[in-house]
Amino acid sequence: MRANAKIRGYLAALGATILWAGNFVLARGVAHEIPPVQLNFWRWSLALACILPLALPRLRADWPGMRKNWPYLAAMAFVGVAAVNTLIYKAGQTTQSLNMALLVPTAPIIIIVLSRMVYGEPITYRRLCGVCVVLAGVLALLSRGDWRRLAAVTFTPGDVWALGGAACFAVYSLFIRNRPAAVSIEGFNAAMFAAGLVLMLPGLAWEAAVLPPPVWSAPVVAAVLYAGVGCSFAAYLLWTKAIAAIGPVPAGMVYYSLPLFAAIESVVVLNERIALFHILGGGLIVAGILIATVDRASGRPGLRPLKAGSCISGKKTDGEC
């Protein structure tokens, strides 16, 4: 039973990663048509509208837990809703797509380091080997088989914004497993989405007063719809379930596959050709994830993020954390 739960957790992390990869492909072209806070605000407004029908029936049962844990909810809303995507959209205005893809894999690395510092999780030799193999695959994809392309990369101020976004996502993924057991997944996400929208209001007002209004073209509307329904509503539900089932480090390793799926979706959406470096990079990424997350003795996911019936905080629960 626990093995099946872990498999579902890995599949949930994979589904979220695929959705986020699509967001990278579809949204990277609208950075100059809509300001970053406004794009993020409308994205999460749509996500909140999607999740409210699921969360409202649970509101009475969830409300005491929400009120008791409001500082945690507010902090998670800041890093996971208000900050992370605003920083990434801001980075898209001044940095190249290659730079963005190079910085994506830093989030799982940050998760591994913070998990060691906060929870004392070991950084094992197998996990380090998996990270190295995955990074080799990412570099193969980004260099397109020509390592000289990496040496020619120039970094811009937008890369700092991208690193900030990666750090926010890492912090969110690390602490999401502390979700209060008294709050359902639907209620937790609805509260976090709503709090994040409130936290974005000052930035939204500043953009409206200082910057030109957004250009609501068909690509912009499509990007907001996909980001709101797919990358915010569906992906965050999947990611929350994945963290609860397998923990932040294994889920972070799955997140390494984002450049692979971004490349595949670029072929489908942008009609780009598949080359040998796509196959080589994708194979290395898959192999690295398996090395870091699968117990070689049993052939099953080998990390145990949470004990059954308990949260990381030590509070006994009857359901998932």
Buried (B, 14 or more C-beta within 10 A) or exposed (E): EEEEBBBBBBBBBBBBBBBBBBBBBBBBBBBEBBBBBBBBBBBBBBBBEBBBEBBEEBBEEBBEBBEEBEEBBBBBBBBBBBBBBBBBBBBBBBBBBBBBBBBBBBBBBBBBEBBEEEBEBEEEEBBEEBBBBBBBBBBBBBBBEEEEEEEEEEBBEBBBBBBBBBBBBBBBBBBBBBBBBBBBBBBBBBBBBBBBBEBBEEBBEEBEEEEEEBEEEEBBEEBBBBBBBBBBBBBBBBBBBBBBBBBBBBBBBBBBBBBBBBBBBBBEEEEEEEBEBBEBBBBBBBBBBBBBBBEEEEEEBBBEBBEEEEBBEEEEBEEBB
